[in-house]
Amino acid sequence: MFKLSRALFCAAALFTAGLAQAADATNNPIVIKFAHVVAENTPKGQGALLFKKLAEQRLPGRVKVEVYPNSSLFGDGKEMEALLLGDVQMLAPSLAKFEQYTKQIQIYDLPFLFDDLAAVDRFQAAEGKQLLTAMQGKGILGLAYWHNGLKQLSANKPLHEPKDARGLKFRVQASSVLEEQFKALRANPRKMSFAEVYQGLQTGTVNGTENTWSNYESQKVNEVQKYFTESNHGLIDYMVITNASFWNGLPADVRGELETIMGEVSLEVNKQAEALNQSARQKIVEAKTSEIIQLTPAQRQAWRDSMRPVWSRFEAQVGAELIQAADAANQRH
């Protein structure tokens, strides 16, 4: 669980004391429903709880945040529609969910684009920042990027080389890029909501999937998958989004304070994401239910060579300059 720094606790206490007198006398706070599809012990789950904690501390009586984890309010297929209808005020969908709203966001699904989360940070702080506001015309405003982590492969057979994936059915998110990624391996992609993955793997509807260690462990995927390949072949990040009309209609002081809080929470989420993933990986190791396959440099290069052609297929939609900027983030110091 995230531990707030002493500075954040002090700041929260000061804001609580300073704003207590300004609480809404009618005791009718602004309610923000924050829904997501993963467990609370994941980077996103912890981030949502931290946002709730700070928002209610600093804006007492004025803002109430209700967090709905594990698809308990809306699942993958319904949450975006719910946001646009005003039935929920905040979401943090995987970046793979946004391609129907802006094609440029597909950049984050390109395989082997980022070497590590430090490169992701550099890109998102520069050229990638513009994508947060790319969907405003469609009623969606991005507030921040939250890391989950780099993706690993799982399957019911060992995956050492790309040819090992041939013919297998892999669960994918609703992303054209991810579909093409598995087709490049001569595998069969199957779109499936996050909440259905465990059962899909258990029943053999799909033979494998891709995800981060924290999502694998929190959903107990190691109970239904014998093999994981530590491929680090792609990224799962989230964009915290809100209904643009709702956000712009907030009182200016409330909106400004929530933006400040979101910035602080995002730093904490992104700082803790890698640690949470490594902790989850260790739990899978200790469970002794599955084997984790570590690739040799030559094997990893073979996976890269097999998936890399996907870049050219989406270059026109994403933009060659944006792809070059993301790739260059790997070399910056």
Contacts in CASP RR format, 6 or more apart in sequence:
PFRMAT RR
TARGET T0000
AUTHOR 0000-0000-0000
METHOD contacts of the structure
MODEL  1
MFKLSRALFCAAALFTAGLAQAADATNNPIVIKFAHVVAENTPKGQGALL
FKKLAEQRLPGRVKVEVYPNSSLFGDGKEMEALLLGDVQMLAPSLAKFEQ
YTKQIQIYDLPFLFDDLAAVDRFQAAEGKQLLTAMQGKGILGLAYWHNGL
KQLSANKPLHEPKDARGLKFRVQASSVLEEQFKALRANPRKMSFAEVYQG
LQTGTVNGTENTWSNYESQKVNEVQKYFTESNHGLIDYMVITNASFWNGL
PADVRGELETIMGEVSLEVNKQAEALNQSARQKIVEAKTSEIIQLTPAQR
QAWRDSMRPVWSRFEAQVGAELIQAADAANQRH
1 41 0 8 1.000
1 46 0 8 1.000
2 46 0 8 1.000
2 47 0 8 1.000
2 49 0 8 1.000
2 50 0 8 1.000
2 268 0 8 1.000
2 269 0 8 1.000
2 272 0 8 1.000
4 12 0 8 1.000
4 50 0 8 1.000
4 268 0 8 1.000
8 54 0 8 1.000
8 264 0 8 1.000
8 268 0 8 1.000
12 53 0 8 1.000
12 54 0 8 1.000
12 57 0 8 1.000
12 58 0 8 1.000
13 57 0 8 1.000
15 57 0 8 1.000
15 58 0 8 1.000
15 59 0 8 1.000
15 257 0 8 1.000
16 57 0 8 1.000
16 58 0 8 1.000
16 60 0 8 1.000
19 58 0 8 1.000
19 59 0 8 1.000
19 60 0 8 1.000
19 62 0 8 1.000
20 60 0 8 1.000
22 62 0 8 1.000
23 60 0 8 1.000
23 61 0 8 1.000
23 62 0 8 1.000
24 61 0 8 1.000
24 62 0 8 1.000
27 61 0 8 1.000
29 61 0 8 1.000
29 62 0 8 1.000
29 63 0 8 1.000
29 64 0 8 1.000
30 62 0 8 1.000
30 63 0 8 1.000
30 64 0 8 1.000
30 250 0 8 1.000
30 254 0 8 1.000
31 64 0 8 1.000
31 65 0 8 1.000
31 66 0 8 1.000
31 89 0 8 1.000
32 55 0 8 1.000
32 63 0 8 1.000
32 64 0 8 1.000
32 65 0 8 1.000
32 66 0 8 1.000
32 89 0 8 1.000
32 90 0 8 1.000
33 66 0 8 1.000
33 68 0 8 1.000
33 73 0 8 1.000
33 87 0 8 1.000
33 88 0 8 1.000
33 89 0 8 1.000
33 90 0 8 1.000
34 48 0 8 1.000
34 51 0 8 1.000
34 52 0 8 1.000
34 65 0 8 1.000
34 66 0 8 1.000
34 67 0 8 1.000
34 68 0 8 1.000
34 88 0 8 1.000
34 89 0 8 1.000
34 90 0 8 1.000
34 91 0 8 1.000
34 92 0 8 1.000
35 67 0 8 1.000
35 68 0 8 1.000
35 72 0 8 1.000
35 73 0 8 1.000
35 74 0 8 1.000
35 75 0 8 1.000
35 79 0 8 1.000
35 82 0 8 1.000
35 88 0 8 1.000
35 90 0 8 1.000
35 91 0 8 1.000
36 44 0 8 1.000
36 45 0 8 1.000
36 48 0 8 1.000
36 67 0 8 1.000
36 68 0 8 1.000
36 69 0 8 1.000
36 91 0 8 1.000
36 92 0 8 1.000
37 69 0 8 1.000
37 70 0 8 1.000
37 71 0 8 1.000
37 75 0 8 1.000
37 76 0 8 1.000
37 79 0 8 1.000
37 193 0 8 1.000
37 194 0 8 1.000
37 195 0 8 1.000
38 44 0 8 1.000
38 45 0 8 1.000
38 69 0 8 1.000
38 70 0 8 1.000
38 194 0 8 1.000
38 215 0 8 1.000
38 218 0 8 1.000
38 219 0 8 1.000
39 45 0 8 1.000
39 69 0 8 1.000
39 70 0 8 1.000
39 218 0 8 1.000
39 219 0 8 1.000
40 46 0 8 1.000
40 48 0 8 1.000
40 49 0 8 1.000
40 69 0 8 1.000
40 70 0 8 1.000
41 214 0 8 1.000
41 218 0 8 1.000
41 276 0 8 1.000
42 148 0 8 1.000
42 214 0 8 1.000
42 215 0 8 1.000
42 218 0 8 1.000
42 276 0 8 1.000
43 146 0 8 1.000
43 147 0 8 1.000
43 148 0 8 1.000
43 149 0 8 1.000
43 214 0 8 1.000
43 269 0 8 1.000
43 272 0 8 1.000
43 273 0 8 1.000
43 276 0 8 1.000
43 277 0 8 1.000
44 92 0 8 1.000
44 146 0 8 1.000
44 148 0 8 1.000
44 238 0 8 1.000
44 269 0 8 1.000
45 67 0 8 1.000
45 69 0 8 1.000
46 269 0 8 1.000
46 272 0 8 1.000
46 276 0 8 1.000
47 146 0 8 1.000
47 265 0 8 1.000
47 268 0 8 1.000
47 269 0 8 1.000
48 67 0 8 1.000
48 69 0 8 1.000
48 92 0 8 1.000
49 67 0 8 1.000
50 265 0 8 1.000
50 268 0 8 1.000
50 269 0 8 1.000
51 65 0 8 1.000
51 261 0 8 1.000
51 262 0 8 1.000
51 265 0 8 1.000
52 65 0 8 1.000
52 66 0 8 1.000
52 67 0 8 1.000
54 261 0 8 1.000
54 264 0 8 1.000
54 265 0 8 1.000
55 63 0 8 1.000
55 65 0 8 1.000
55 258 0 8 1.000
55 261 0 8 1.000
56 63 0 8 1.000
56 64 0 8 1.000
56 65 0 8 1.000
58 257 0 8 1.000
58 261 0 8 1.000
59 254 0 8 1.000
59 257 0 8 1.000
59 258 0 8 1.000
62 254 0 8 1.000
63 254 0 8 1.000
63 258 0 8 1.000
68 74 0 8 1.000
68 88 0 8 1.000
70 195 0 8 1.000
71 193 0 8 1.000
71 194 0 8 1.000
71 195 0 8 1.000
73 79 0 8 1.000
73 82 0 8 1.000
73 88 0 8 1.000
74 82 0 8 1.000
74 87 0 8 1.000
74 88 0 8 1.000
75 193 0 8 1.000
75 194 0 8 1.000
75 195 0 8 1.000
76 93 0 8 1.000
76 97 0 8 1.000
76 173 0 8 1.000
76 174 0 8 1.000
76 193 0 8 1.000
76 194 0 8 1.000
76 195 0 8 1.000
77 174 0 8 1.000
77 193 0 8 1.000
79 88 0 8 1.000
79 91 0 8 1.000
79 93 0 8 1.000
80 91 0 8 1.000
80 93 0 8 1.000
80 97 0 8 1.000
80 140 0 8 1.000
82 88 0 8 1.000
83 89 0 8 1.000
83 90 0 8 1.000
83 91 0 8 1.000
83 140 0 8 1.000
83 241 0 8 1.000
83 242 0 8 1.000
83 243 0 8 1.000
84 139 0 8 1.000
84 140 0 8 1.000
84 243 0 8 1.000
86 243 0 8 1.000
86 246 0 8 1.000
89 242 0 8 1.000
89 243 0 8 1.000
89 246 0 8 1.000
90 143 0 8 1.000
90 240 0 8 1.000
90 241 0 8 1.000
90 242 0 8 1.000
91 240 0 8 1.000
91 241 0 8 1.000
91 242 0 8 1.000
92 146 0 8 1.000
92 238 0 8 1.000
92 239 0 8 1.000
92 240 0 8 1.000
92 241 0 8 1.000
93 238 0 8 1.000
93 239 0 8 1.000
93 241 0 8 1.000
94 148 0 8 1.000
94 173 0 8 1.000
94 236 0 8 1.000
94 237 0 8 1.000
94 238 0 8 1.000
95 105 0 8 1.000
95 108 0 8 1.000
95 109 0 8 1.000
95 235 0 8 1.000
95 236 0 8 1.000
95 237 0 8 1.000
95 238 0 8 1.000
95 239 0 8 1.000
96 108 0 8 1.000
96 109 0 8 1.000
96 173 0 8 1.000
96 174 0 8 1.000
96 175 0 8 1.000
96 177 0 8 1.000
96 178 0 8 1.000
96 236 0 8 1.000
97 173 0 8 1.000
97 174 0 8 1.000
97 175 0 8 1.000
98 105 0 8 1.000
98 135 0 8 1.000
98 239 0 8 1.000
99 105 0 8 1.000
99 106 0 8 1.000
99 109 0 8 1.000
99 175 0 8 1.000
99 176 0 8 1.000
99 177 0 8 1.000
101 134 0 8 1.000
101 135 0 8 1.000
101 138 0 8 1.000
101 140 0 8 1.000
102 131 0 8 1.000
102 134 0 8 1.000
102 135 0 8 1.000
103 317 0 8 1.000
103 318 0 8 1.000
104 131 0 8 1.000
104 134 0 8 1.000
104 317 0 8 1.000
104 318 0 8 1.000
104 319 0 8 1.000
104 322 0 8 1.000
105 131 0 8 1.000
105 134 0 8 1.000
105 239 0 8 1.000
106 175 0 8 1.000
106 176 0 8 1.000
106 177 0 8 1.000
106 314 0 8 1.000
106 317 0 8 1.000
106 318 0 8 1.000
107 113 0 8 1.000
107 318 0 8 1.000
107 322 0 8 1.000
107 323 0 8 1.000
107 326 0 8 1.000
108 235 0 8 1.000
108 237 0 8 1.000
109 175 0 8 1.000
109 177 0 8 1.000
109 178 0 8 1.000
109 181 0 8 1.000
109 234 0 8 1.000
109 235 0 8 1.000
110 177 0 8 1.000
110 310 0 8 1.000
110 311 0 8 1.000
110 314 0 8 1.000
110 318 0 8 1.000
110 323 0 8 1.000
110 326 0 8 1.000
111 181 0 8 1.000
111 233 0 8 1.000
111 234 0 8 1.000
111 304 0 8 1.000
111 307 0 8 1.000
111 308 0 8 1.000
111 310 0 8 1.000
112 233 0 8 1.000
112 234 0 8 1.000
112 303 0 8 1.000
112 304 0 8 1.000
112 307 0 8 1.000
112 308 0 8 1.000
113 234 0 8 1.000
113 235 0 8 1.000
113 311 0 8 1.000
113 323 0 8 1.000
113 326 0 8 1.000
113 327 0 8 1.000
114 120 0 8 1.000
114 123 0 8 1.000
114 150 0 8 1.000
114 234 0 8 1.000
114 235 0 8 1.000
114 326 0 8 1.000
114 329 0 8 1.000
114 330 0 8 1.000
115 330 0 8 1.000
116 150 0 8 1.000
116 330 0 8 1.000
117 147 0 8 1.000
117 149 0 8 1.000
117 150 0 8 1.000
117 270 0 8 1.000
117 273 0 8 1.000
117 274 0 8 1.000
119 326 0 8 1.000
119 329 0 8 1.000
119 330 0 8 1.000
119 332 0 8 1.000
120 147 0 8 1.000
120 235 0 8 1.000
120 237 0 8 1.000
120 329 0 8 1.000
121 270 0 8 1.000
122 329 0 8 1.000
122 332 0 8 1.000
123 325 0 8 1.000
123 326 0 8 1.000
123 329 0 8 1.000
124 145 0 8 1.000
126 325 0 8 1.000
126 329 0 8 1.000
127 322 0 8 1.000
127 325 0 8 1.000
127 326 0 8 1.000
128 322 0 8 1.000
128 325 0 8 1.000
128 326 0 8 1.000
131 239 0 8 1.000
132 141 0 8 1.000
132 142 0 8 1.000
132 143 0 8 1.000
132 144 0 8 1.000
132 145 0 8 1.000
132 239 0 8 1.000
133 141 0 8 1.000
133 142 0 8 1.000
135 141 0 8 1.000
135 142 0 8 1.000
135 241 0 8 1.000
136 244 0 8 1.000
137 244 0 8 1.000
139 243 0 8 1.000
139 244 0 8 1.000
139 245 0 8 1.000
140 241 0 8 1.000
140 242 0 8 1.000
140 243 0 8 1.000
140 244 0 8 1.000
141 241 0 8 1.000
141 242 0 8 1.000
141 243 0 8 1.000
141 244 0 8 1.000
141 247 0 8 1.000
141 248 0 8 1.000
142 239 0 8 1.000
142 240 0 8 1.000
142 241 0 8 1.000
142 242 0 8 1.000
143 239 0 8 1.000
143 240 0 8 1.000
143 241 0 8 1.000
143 242 0 8 1.000
143 247 0 8 1.000
143 259 0 8 1.000
143 262 0 8 1.000
144 239 0 8 1.000
144 240 0 8 1.000
144 262 0 8 1.000
144 263 0 8 1.000
144 265 0 8 1.000
144 266 0 8 1.000
145 237 0 8 1.000
145 238 0 8 1.000
145 239 0 8 1.000
145 240 0 8 1.000
145 266 0 8 1.000
145 270 0 8 1.000
146 237 0 8 1.000
146 238 0 8 1.000
146 239 0 8 1.000
146 240 0 8 1.000
146 266 0 8 1.000
146 269 0 8 1.000
146 270 0 8 1.000
146 273 0 8 1.000
147 237 0 8 1.000
147 238 0 8 1.000
147 269 0 8 1.000
147 270 0 8 1.000
147 273 0 8 1.000
147 274 0 8 1.000
148 212 0 8 1.000
148 214 0 8 1.000
148 215 0 8 1.000
148 236 0 8 1.000
148 237 0 8 1.000
148 238 0 8 1.000
148 273 0 8 1.000
148 277 0 8 1.000
149 212 0 8 1.000
149 214 0 8 1.000
149 235 0 8 1.000
149 236 0 8 1.000
149 237 0 8 1.000
149 273 0 8 1.000
149 274 0 8 1.000
149 277 0 8 1.000
150 212 0 8 1.000
150 232 0 8 1.000
150 233 0 8 1.000
150 234 0 8 1.000
150 235 0 8 1.000
150 236 0 8 1.000
150 277 0 8 1.000
151 210 0 8 1.000
151 211 0 8 1.000
151 212 0 8 1.000
151 231 0 8 1.000
151 232 0 8 1.000
151 233 0 8 1.000
151 234 0 8 1.000
151 235 0 8 1.000
151 236 0 8 1.000
152 210 0 8 1.000
152 211 0 8 1.000
152 212 0 8 1.000
152 213 0 8 1.000
152 216 0 8 1.000
152 228 0 8 1.000
152 229 0 8 1.000
152 230 0 8 1.000
152 231 0 8 1.000
152 232 0 8 1.000
152 233 0 8 1.000
153 159 0 8 1.000
153 165 0 8 1.000
153 208 0 8 1.000
153 209 0 8 1.000
153 210 0 8 1.000
153 228 0 8 1.000
153 229 0 8 1.000
153 231 0 8 1.000
153 233 0 8 1.000
154 201 0 8 1.000
154 208 0 8 1.000
154 209 0 8 1.000
154 210 0 8 1.000
154 211 0 8 1.000
154 216 0 8 1.000
154 221 0 8 1.000
154 225 0 8 1.000
154 227 0 8 1.000
154 228 0 8 1.000
154 229 0 8 1.000
154 290 0 8 1.000
155 164 0 8 1.000
155 165 0 8 1.000
155 168 0 8 1.000
155 170 0 8 1.000
155 207 0 8 1.000
155 208 0 8 1.000
155 225 0 8 1.000
155 226 0 8 1.000
155 227 0 8 1.000
155 229 0 8 1.000
156 201 0 8 1.000
156 204 0 8 1.000
156 207 0 8 1.000
156 208 0 8 1.000
156 225 0 8 1.000
156 226 0 8 1.000
156 227 0 8 1.000
157 164 0 8 1.000
157 168 0 8 1.000
157 207 0 8 1.000
157 226 0 8 1.000
157 227 0 8 1.000
158 164 0 8 1.000
158 227 0 8 1.000
158 229 0 8 1.000
158 291 0 8 1.000
158 293 0 8 1.000
159 165 0 8 1.000
159 227 0 8 1.000
159 229 0 8 1.000
159 231 0 8 1.000
159 293 0 8 1.000
160 229 0 8 1.000
160 293 0 8 1.000
160 295 0 8 1.000
160 299 0 8 1.000
161 299 0 8 1.000
161 302 0 8 1.000
161 303 0 8 1.000
162 185 0 8 1.000
162 302 0 8 1.000
162 303 0 8 1.000
162 306 0 8 1.000
162 307 0 8 1.000
165 182 0 8 1.000
165 185 0 8 1.000
165 186 0 8 1.000
165 187 0 8 1.000
166 185 0 8 1.000
166 186 0 8 1.000
166 187 0 8 1.000
167 186 0 8 1.000
167 187 0 8 1.000
167 188 0 8 1.000
168 187 0 8 1.000
168 188 0 8 1.000
168 207 0 8 1.000
168 208 0 8 1.000
169 187 0 8 1.000
169 188 0 8 1.000
169 189 0 8 1.000
169 190 0 8 1.000
169 204 0 8 1.000
169 205 0 8 1.000
169 206 0 8 1.000
169 207 0 8 1.000
169 208 0 8 1.000
170 182 0 8 1.000
170 187 0 8 1.000
170 188 0 8 1.000
170 189 0 8 1.000
170 190 0 8 1.000
170 206 0 8 1.000
170 207 0 8 1.000
170 208 0 8 1.000
170 209 0 8 1.000
170 210 0 8 1.000
171 189 0 8 1.000
171 190 0 8 1.000
171 191 0 8 1.000
171 192 0 8 1.000
171 197 0 8 1.000
171 200 0 8 1.000
171 201 0 8 1.000
171 206 0 8 1.000
171 208 0 8 1.000
171 209 0 8 1.000
171 210 0 8 1.000
172 178 0 8 1.000
172 179 0 8 1.000
172 181 0 8 1.000
172 182 0 8 1.000
172 189 0 8 1.000
172 190 0 8 1.000
172 191 0 8 1.000
172 192 0 8 1.000
172 209 0 8 1.000
172 210 0 8 1.000
173 191 0 8 1.000
173 194 0 8 1.000
174 191 0 8 1.000
176 314 0 8 1.000
177 310 0 8 1.000
177 314 0 8 1.000
178 189 0 8 1.000
178 210 0 8 1.000
179 189 0 8 1.000
179 191 0 8 1.000
180 310 0 8 1.000
180 313 0 8 1.000
180 314 0 8 1.000
181 189 0 8 1.000
181 307 0 8 1.000
181 310 0 8 1.000
182 188 0 8 1.000
182 189 0 8 1.000
183 189 0 8 1.000
184 306 0 8 1.000
184 307 0 8 1.000
184 309 0 8 1.000
184 310 0 8 1.000
185 306 0 8 1.000
185 307 0 8 1.000
190 205 0 8 1.000
190 206 0 8 1.000
192 200 0 8 1.000
192 205 0 8 1.000
192 206 0 8 1.000
194 215 0 8 1.000
194 219 0 8 1.000
197 206 0 8 1.000
197 209 0 8 1.000
197 219 0 8 1.000
197 221 0 8 1.000
198 219 0 8 1.000
198 220 0 8 1.000
198 221 0 8 1.000
198 223 0 8 1.000
198 224 0 8 1.000
199 205 0 8 1.000
200 206 0 8 1.000
201 207 0 8 1.000
201 208 0 8 1.000
201 209 0 8 1.000
201 221 0 8 1.000
201 224 0 8 1.000
201 225 0 8 1.000
202 224 0 8 1.000
208 225 0 8 1.000
209 221 0 8 1.000
209 225 0 8 1.000
210 233 0 8 1.000
210 234 0 8 1.000
211 221 0 8 1.000
211 236 0 8 1.000
212 236 0 8 1.000
212 277 0 8 1.000
212 280 0 8 1.000
213 277 0 8 1.000
213 278 0 8 1.000
213 280 0 8 1.000
213 281 0 8 1.000
213 284 0 8 1.000
214 273 0 8 1.000
214 276 0 8 1.000
214 277 0 8 1.000
214 279 0 8 1.000
214 280 0 8 1.000
215 221 0 8 1.000
215 236 0 8 1.000
216 222 0 8 1.000
216 225 0 8 1.000
216 228 0 8 1.000
216 280 0 8 1.000
216 284 0 8 1.000
217 280 0 8 1.000
217 281 0 8 1.000
217 283 0 8 1.000
217 284 0 8 1.000
218 280 0 8 1.000
222 228 0 8 1.000
222 284 0 8 1.000
222 287 0 8 1.000
222 289 0 8 1.000
222 290 0 8 1.000
223 289 0 8 1.000
225 290 0 8 1.000
226 289 0 8 1.000
226 290 0 8 1.000
226 291 0 8 1.000
227 290 0 8 1.000
227 291 0 8 1.000
227 293 0 8 1.000
228 284 0 8 1.000
228 290 0 8 1.000
228 291 0 8 1.000
228 292 0 8 1.000
228 293 0 8 1.000
229 292 0 8 1.000
229 293 0 8 1.000
229 295 0 8 1.000
230 292 0 8 1.000
230 293 0 8 1.000
230 294 0 8 1.000
230 295 0 8 1.000
231 295 0 8 1.000
231 300 0 8 1.000
231 303 0 8 1.000
233 303 0 8 1.000
233 304 0 8 1.000
233 307 0 8 1.000
240 262 0 8 1.000
240 266 0 8 1.000
247 255 0 8 1.000
248 255 0 8 1.000
249 255 0 8 1.000
250 258 0 8 1.000
281 292 0 8 1.000
284 290 0 8 1.000
284 292 0 8 1.000
285 292 0 8 1.000
295 303 0 8 1.000
311 323 0 8 1.000
315 323 0 8 1.000
END
